[in-house]
Amino acid sequence: MMVGAGFCGKFNYTYSMTDYIPTSQIYIPPGMIDLGAGDPDFALLPLDMLQRAAEACFAKSDPAFLQYGAEQGNGYFRKALAEFLSQGYGFAVDFDDLFVTNGISNALDLICTHFTRPGDTIFVEEPSYFLALRIFADHDLQIVSLQTDREGLVVESLEEKLAQFQPIFLYTIPTFQNPGGFTLPVDRRERLAELSQEHGFLIVADEVYHFLNYVNQKMKPFAAYTELETVISLGSFSKILAPGLRLGWMQAHPSKIKPLVGSGLLDSGGGLNPFTSAIVRELVEAGDLEQNIASLKVTYRSRLAAMEAALRQELPKTEFEAPEGGFFFWVRLPGVDGEEFRAKAREFDVGFRHGALFSSQGGLRDYIRLCYTFYDEEKIAEGIFRLKQCLKAFSR
Ligand SMILES: Cc1ncc(COP(=O)(O)O)c(C=O)c1O
């Protein structure tokens, strides 16, 4: 059997070349507990729901969804989505303000393509989602980072930077931030919206974790501000249904949707993901999306509690705030370099993301990000126990 060091999507691992045939981006070697993987658990991907929805879709015998799609996205799907969002947000969402995407990563790339030029300045939070930083790097954007505290982006830091720079947009993850876990209070959201108007920059709000709240705290999304031309809200089915669908949406003022709808990409290829969106429409109309979210919340709430308990018991010297939603714990290990610790952790068959990945300035080195959604409670406890063993060996 040939063994090689391989690159598998985001993750570098050594694996058996003959045994491994890639099907998903994530590959975790047998025996390893990778608390770095920010993916849903394979066991929670709703095969049955999607099978039912696909059957309902095919039973209609209408082949329109196999045709090039309407540029803004399938109208029936957008109507079903608008209805779901209106219920979930508690205010009316107009299907005309929705544009169908291949997910948030795709939306970010499209926004960079249509609203920025290489060398333009954008603002991001420190820390921020590391793979969004990769997308911004693909577009050669100048990144200026803004300070955050336990409630998210610090408005004074934004004001200070606005006095020095003219950003095209501010990228924020306002609710259950990745990796920080924090949620921006409404008064700060209001102020951000005001500042975007005063200074003429866009707010690109990545609301991917909005519906994954585990303490029933209801937060006003940035989608509530999209009557303003400066606010764009991005949503995704990746964390509430399945990432393989590559389906998401952008909610924005028509002036921000128009350049995308009129792009050469859509002119040639048609609207994004017509096949999948027709199937997901059935699922949404059947009420299965709400049901899936409700059941994910029960599972994730329990996994979150398991990780918090394990951290408090095994790693009492770490610093963290237990999140109230989303996917992650953002943990500070005072005096420990997260990247070096990660290299050591491989010997203990445990993984995580190190903090520096989430910094656009090479900072945050004594942080690590742990995901609690991918494994069940037992594996989470075992993973944190291995981290403790590793830390003992590392600190020696
Ligand atoms: C903050 C954030 N934005 C976007 C994504 C990716 O979203 P999508 O699958 O819709 O591209 C993730 C996935 O981990 C995320 O954490």
The ligand as an ORCA input file, in Angstrom:
! r2SCAN-3c Opt
* xyz 0 1
  C     -18.783     32.666      8.589
  C     -18.923     31.722      7.440
  N     -19.268     32.198      6.231
  C     -19.404     31.385      5.183
  C     -19.179     30.025      5.285
  C     -19.307     29.182      4.061
  O     -20.617     29.266      3.591
  P     -21.089     28.567      2.245
  O     -20.989     27.093      2.451
  O     -22.489     29.046      2.094
  O     -20.197     29.029      1.157
  C     -18.844     29.486      6.520
  C     -18.577     28.058      6.656
  O     -17.956     27.591      7.584
  C     -18.708     30.356      7.620
  O     -18.377     29.912      8.838
*
